[in-house]
Amino acid sequence: MPEPKWEQFAREEAKCYVDTNFNGNKKDFFNSGQSFVEQSLEEVLPRLDETARALEIGCGVGRLTFPHAVEFDEVLAVDVAPTMLAQLEKHANQFGVDNIETYLPDQPWHTKPVNFVYSYLVFQHIPDLEVIRKYIKKIASCLKPNGKGMARLQFDTRPATLLYRCRNNLPDWLLPKNQRQGIRRIRRKPNTLEGIFQTNNLSIVRQQFTNSTMHTFLLEKID
């Protein structure tokens, strides 16, 4: 079985694929994650009754994981690329952070109850909708219900234009690096995502940046 594309990317240069604007400065790289997390948690934290455990889907090398590890007692960090997880663990040792557990997707990351689930710039790179369905099902299985847990998930929901469809049928060698298989954004219909959420008893609390590259759903589980 071929290794995941993101494992190949991680071996090339993990930080460049996590952040295409990466300029080689590790401090700037992690600081950008800190500022993003501070903004994204402004709405979430007041809604939670406790901050025992957060779950990140697509953690990469930990750019967003480490700021969440300050706010939560424990963070479960999931990624498809073992090299990404190895680099995250290396950074955790360097930073003296000991409340992060790393998992590959097929490991039991969904068996512990979580207060907050988040995923940014990750689902948009998954070409197989069934893989997304499986992630959402597992997220719903561990998210605390009835307002005790929240999920914040981001997708690309721009319309699938003719140009977009034609581009996706071209071979990689004809495309710029950021539009090749694995790294390019896969657009999803909002009603398709809403159907997946509903099937898994996830209710939409709020949406941001609808029909864009950064369409973000704030969700809670209803039992």
Secondary structure, DSSP 8 states (H G I E B T S, - for coil): ----HHHHHHHHHHHHHH-TT--S-HHHHHHHHHHHHHHHHHHHGGG-S--SEEEEES-TTSTTHHHHHHHSSEEEEE-S-HHHHHHHHHHHHHHT---EEEE-TTSSGGGS-BSEEEE-SSGGG---HHHHHHHHHHHHHHB-BTTT-EEEEEEB-----HHHHHHHTS-GGGS-GGGSTTTS--B--HHHHHHHHHHTTEEEEEEESTTSTTEEEEEEE--
